[in-house]
Amino acid sequence: MEDAPSPLASYLDFIPDPEEYLGSLTDFLPPYIRINPIKAPVSRILGLLQEEGVRLADTGISWFYQAASSRVLGSLRAYHLGYIYPQALSSALPVLALDPEPGELVLDMCAAPGGKATHISQLMDDTGTVVANDRKYRRITALTANIKRLGITNTVVTLNSRTILPAGQPFDRVLVDAPCSGEGRYRIGPHREIIHRKRGRTDLPAIQKGLLVKAFDLVKPGGMLVYSTCTINPLENEAVVHHLLQQRSARLLPWTPPLEWSPGLTEFMGKEYDTSCRLCRRFYPHRIRSVGFFLARIVKV
């Protein structure tokens, strides 16, 4: 297509309704919040948001609402009290796929700034142990602040390179929300320029493959591993999962998400991937009105 920015042109063959997709990139995505019942009863949180003039719309996902406000969400009293966490609706999906249970030992390998780690804690009723790891001190500061603000007590924050996390007691579940090119966040500006574009990173697939293999080695036999990104690029998604399937005794699991999804790819630009990659899940921004996402649900066999 003539008006497709060059970084996206190679994806239009597999994106459903590519014209609609490109058209949607000029629109702003609606804001969402997750409410935090660890800090206060849901009724109190909803009442305070109403007092502050926030208009909420149900999303069909527990604790998540579309939030319309004339004020910046981070300036609300509900925010400073730890009652809410502003985040993209699609960022709930990796945690829902991980499906942590109360009392478990769970690792969020790339946890900062804490949206997914704190969501995990909520699903675990603030029991068990969540290890929230990141490798950059400046990101650890934001992670720790969010955990404290939300009143979460079951989380240990660690500062480790993601590929040299010390082995010890294996984890029941591990989330790898990997650093990525962020193409699911792309917007197109008035001069057809790409907004939110990250430049200069050509080593991401190699980093992602190393992270996923390390994460797999930290999961107990029969344990659950979720790999996710907010990019559309198959080289950062299915190719990374394919690499794990070639290197380790891993199996992809089916999952029915609460938002509209497309199956994973089994081929891209002449490269074939394991046929089970169709069990990966792709989420496109024009279909879900949120950031584009990819995830794979993996079990250690």
C-alpha positions as CSV (number, residue, x, y, z in Angstrom):
1,M,0.0,0.0,0.0
2,E,1.3,3.4,-1.0
3,D,0.7,5.1,2.3
4,A,2.1,2.4,4.5
5,P,5.2,3.6,6.4
6,S,8.1,1.4,5.4
7,P,8.6,-0.3,8.8
8,L,5.0,-1.6,8.6
9,A,4.7,-2.5,4.9
10,S,6.0,-6.1,5.3
11,Y,3.3,-6.8,7.9
12,L,0.3,-5.9,5.8
13,D,0.0,-9.3,4.3
14,F,-0.9,-10.9,7.6
15,I,-2.6,-8.1,9.5
16,P,-6.4,-8.5,9.2
17,D,-8.0,-5.6,7.5
18,P,-4.8,-3.7,6.8
19,E,-6.5,-0.6,5.5
20,E,-8.4,-0.3,8.8
21,Y,-5.2,-1.0,10.7
22,L,-3.4,1.9,9.0
23,G,-6.3,4.2,9.4
24,S,-6.5,3.5,13.1
25,L,-2.9,4.6,13.6
26,T,-3.9,8.2,13.4
27,D,-6.3,7.9,16.3
28,F,-5.4,8.2,20.0
29,L,-6.0,5.1,22.0
30,P,-8.4,5.4,24.9
31,P,-7.0,5.4,28.5
32,Y,-7.6,2.5,30.8
33,I,-7.1,1.9,34.5
34,R,-6.9,-1.2,36.8
35,I,-8.5,-0.8,40.2
36,N,-6.7,-2.3,43.2
37,P,-8.9,-4.2,45.7
38,I,-5.8,-4.9,47.8
39,K,-5.8,-1.3,49.0
40,A,-9.5,-0.7,49.4
41,P,-12.9,-2.2,48.7
42,V,-14.0,-1.9,45.0
43,S,-17.1,0.1,46.0
44,R,-14.9,2.7,47.8
45,I,-12.6,3.0,44.8
46,L,-15.5,3.4,42.3
47,G,-17.1,6.0,44.6
48,L,-14.0,8.1,44.8
49,L,-13.5,8.0,41.1
50,Q,-17.0,9.1,40.6
51,E,-16.4,12.0,43.0
52,E,-13.3,13.0,41.0
53,G,-15.4,13.1,37.8
54,V,-14.0,10.0,36.1
55,R,-16.4,8.3,33.7
56,L,-15.8,4.6,33.6
57,A,-16.8,2.0,31.0
58,D,-16.6,-1.7,31.8
59,T,-14.2,-3.7,29.6
60,G,-15.2,-7.2,30.4
61,I,-11.9,-7.8,32.2
62,S,-12.0,-7.9,36.0
63,W,-10.7,-4.7,37.6
64,F,-10.1,-3.0,34.2
65,Y,-12.1,0.1,33.1
66,Q,-11.9,2.6,30.3
67,A,-11.5,5.9,32.1
68,A,-12.5,9.3,30.7
69,S,-11.3,12.3,32.7
70,S,-10.6,15.9,32.2
71,R,-7.6,15.5,34.5
72,V,-4.4,13.5,34.1
73,L,-5.1,10.1,35.7
74,G,-1.8,10.3,37.6
75,S,-3.0,13.5,39.3
76,L,-6.1,11.9,40.9
77,R,-6.5,11.3,44.6
78,A,-7.4,7.7,43.7
79,Y,-4.0,7.3,42.0
80,H,-2.0,8.7,44.9
81,L,-3.9,6.5,47.4
82,G,-2.9,3.5,45.4
83,Y,-6.5,2.7,44.3
84,I,-5.8,2.6,40.6
85,Y,-3.0,1.8,38.1
86,P,-3.2,3.4,34.7
87,Q,-2.2,0.9,32.0
88,A,-3.1,-0.3,28.5
89,L,-6.0,-2.8,28.4
90,S,-3.9,-5.2,26.4
91,S,-1.2,-5.3,29.0
92,A,-3.6,-7.3,31.2
93,L,-3.4,-10.2,28.7
94,P,0.0,-11.7,29.6
95,V,-1.0,-11.9,33.3
96,L,-4.3,-13.4,32.5
97,A,-2.6,-16.0,30.3
98,L,-0.1,-16.7,33.1
99,D,-3.1,-17.4,35.4
100,P,-1.1,-17.2,38.8
101,E,-2.8,-18.8,41.8
102,P,-2.6,-17.8,45.5
103,G,0.4,-19.1,47.4
104,E,2.6,-19.7,44.3
105,L,6.2,-18.6,43.6
106,V,6.1,-16.4,40.5
107,L,8.8,-14.5,38.6
108,D,8.3,-11.4,36.5
109,M,11.6,-11.3,34.7
110,C,11.4,-7.8,33.2
111,A,9.1,-6.2,35.7
112,A,9.5,-2.4,35.7
113,P,7.6,-0.2,36.0
114,G,5.3,-2.8,37.7
115,G,2.0,-3.0,35.9
116,K,2.1,-6.7,35.3
117,A,3.9,-7.6,38.6
118,T,1.3,-5.8,40.6
119,H,-1.5,-7.4,38.6
120,I,0.0,-10.8,39.3
121,S,-0.1,-9.9,43.0
122,Q,-3.8,-9.0,42.8
123,L,-4.6,-12.3,41.2
124,M,-2.7,-14.1,44.0
125,D,-4.6,-12.1,46.7
126,D,-1.3,-10.7,47.8
127,T,-0.2,-14.2,49.0
128,G,2.7,-16.4,48.0
129,T,5.8,-14.7,46.6
130,V,6.3,-12.6,43.4
131,V,9.9,-11.9,42.4
132,A,9.8,-8.7,40.4
133,N,13.1,-8.4,38.6
134,D,14.7,-5.8,36.4
135,R,18.2,-5.0,35.3
136,K,18.3,-1.2,35.4
137,Y,18.4,0.7,38.7
138,R,16.5,3.7,37.5
139,R,13.6,1.4,36.5
140,I,13.8,-0.4,39.8
141,T,13.0,2.9,41.5
142,A,9.7,3.2,39.6
143,L,8.9,-0.5,40.2
144,T,9.5,-0.2,44.0
145,A,7.4,3.0,44.2
146,N,4.4,1.4,42.4
147,I,4.5,-1.7,44.6
148,K,4.6,0.5,47.7
149,R,1.8,2.9,46.4
150,L,-0.5,-0.1,45.7
151,G,0.1,-1.6,49.2
152,I,1.4,-4.9,48.0
153,T,3.3,-7.0,50.5
154,N,4.1,-10.3,48.7
155,T,6.7,-9.0,46.2
156,V,10.5,-9.1,46.4
157,V,12.3,-6.7,44.0
158,T,15.6,-7.9,42.5
159,L,18.2,-6.1,40.4
160,N,19.7,-8.7,38.1
161,S,20.7,-9.1,34.5
162,R,17.8,-11.1,33.1
163,T,20.1,-13.7,31.6
164,I,22.2,-14.4,34.8
165,L,19.4,-14.6,37.3
166,P,20.6,-17.1,39.9
167,A,19.1,-20.5,39.8
168,G,17.5,-21.8,43.0
169,Q,14.0,-23.0,43.8
170,P,12.2,-23.3,40.5
171,F,9.3,-21.1,39.9
172,D,5.7,-22.2,39.5
173,R,5.2,-19.6,36.8
174,V,7.4,-17.1,34.9
175,L,6.4,-14.1,32.9
176,V,8.8,-12.7,30.2
177,D,7.4,-9.4,29.0
178,A,10.4,-8.8,26.9
179,P,12.1,-5.6,25.8
180,C,11.0,-5.0,22.2
181,S,10.6,-2.6,19.3
182,G,7.2,-1.5,20.6
183,E,5.5,-1.5,17.2
184,G,2.2,-2.2,18.8
185,R,2.4,1.4,20.2
186,Y,3.0,3.0,16.9
187,R,0.9,6.0,15.9
188,I,1.1,7.9,12.6
189,G,1.6,11.6,12.7
190,P,0.2,14.3,10.4
191,H,3.2,14.0,8.0
192,R,3.0,10.2,7.9
193,E,5.9,10.0,10.4
194,I,5.8,7.2,13.0
195,I,5.3,8.3,16.6
196,H,6.7,6.2,19.5
197,R,9.3,4.6,17.1
198,K,12.4,3.1,18.8
199,R,15.5,3.4,16.7
200,G,19.0,1.8,16.7
201,R,18.1,-1.6,18.2
202,T,19.0,-4.5,15.9
203,D,19.9,-7.0,18.6
204,L,16.4,-7.4,20.1
205,P,15.7,-10.9,18.7
206,A,19.0,-12.3,20.1
207,I,18.2,-10.7,23.5
208,Q,14.7,-12.0,23.5
209,K,15.8,-15.6,22.6
210,G,18.3,-15.5,25.5
211,L,15.7,-14.3,27.9
212,L,13.1,-16.9,27.0
213,V,15.5,-19.8,27.2
214,K,16.7,-18.6,30.6
215,A,13.2,-18.1,31.8
216,F,12.3,-21.6,30.7
217,D,15.2,-23.0,32.7
218,L,13.9,-21.3,35.9
219,V,10.4,-22.9,35.6
220,K,9.6,-26.1,37.4
221,P,8.6,-29.2,35.3
222,G,5.0,-28.8,34.5
223,G,5.2,-25.0,35.3
224,M,3.9,-22.2,33.2
225,L,5.8,-19.7,31.1
226,V,4.3,-16.7,29.2
227,Y,6.3,-14.8,26.6
228,S,4.9,-11.4,25.5
229,T,5.8,-8.3,23.6
230,C,4.0,-5.2,22.5
231,T,5.3,-5.5,18.9
232,I,4.0,-6.9,15.6
233,N,7.3,-8.1,14.3
234,P,7.4,-11.9,13.8
235,L,11.2,-11.8,14.2
236,E,10.6,-10.8,17.9
237,N,7.6,-13.0,18.4
238,E,7.1,-16.4,16.6
239,A,10.8,-16.6,15.7
240,V,11.7,-16.3,19.3
241,V,9.2,-18.9,20.4
242,H,10.3,-21.2,17.5
243,H,13.9,-20.9,18.9
244,L,12.8,-22.1,22.3
245,L,10.9,-25.0,20.9
246,Q,14.1,-26.1,19.0
247,Q,16.3,-25.7,22.1
248,R,14.2,-27.0,25.0
249,S,11.4,-29.5,25.9
250,A,8.6,-26.9,25.6
251,R,5.1,-27.1,24.4
252,L,2.7,-24.3,23.4
253,L,-0.7,-24.3,25.0
254,P,-4.0,-23.0,23.6
255,W,-5.7,-20.1,25.2
256,T,-8.9,-18.2,24.6
257,P,-8.3,-14.5,25.4
258,P,-11.0,-12.0,26.5
259,L,-10.2,-9.7,23.6
260,E,-10.3,-10.3,19.9
261,W,-7.3,-12.2,18.7
262,S,-5.6,-13.7,15.7
263,P,-3.5,-16.9,15.7
264,G,0.2,-16.9,15.6
265,L,2.1,-17.1,12.3
266,T,3.8,-20.3,11.0
267,E,5.7,-18.5,8.2
268,F,7.1,-15.0,7.5
269,M,9.3,-13.8,4.6
270,G,10.1,-17.4,3.5
271,K,11.0,-18.6,7.0
272,E,8.9,-21.4,8.4
273,Y,8.2,-21.7,12.1
274,D,7.0,-24.7,14.2
275,T,3.4,-25.4,13.2
276,S,2.4,-25.1,16.9
277,C,3.2,-21.4,16.7
278,R,-0.4,-21.0,15.5
279,L,-1.3,-21.4,19.2
280,C,0.4,-18.0,19.9
281,R,-2.0,-15.1,20.2
282,R,-1.7,-11.8,18.3
283,F,-3.7,-8.7,19.2
284,Y,-4.0,-5.8,16.7
285,P,-4.7,-2.2,17.9
286,H,-7.5,-1.6,15.4
287,R,-9.3,-4.7,16.7
288,I,-9.0,-4.1,20.5
289,R,-8.6,-0.3,20.8
290,S,-5.4,-0.7,22.8
291,V,-1.7,-1.3,22.2
292,G,-0.9,-4.2,19.9
293,F,0.4,-7.3,21.7
294,F,1.7,-10.8,21.2
295,L,1.9,-13.7,23.6
296,A,2.7,-17.3,23.9
297,R,1.6,-19.6,26.7
298,I,4.2,-22.3,27.2
299,V,4.5,-25.4,29.5
300,K,7.7,-27.1,30.6
301,V,7.3,-30.8,29.7
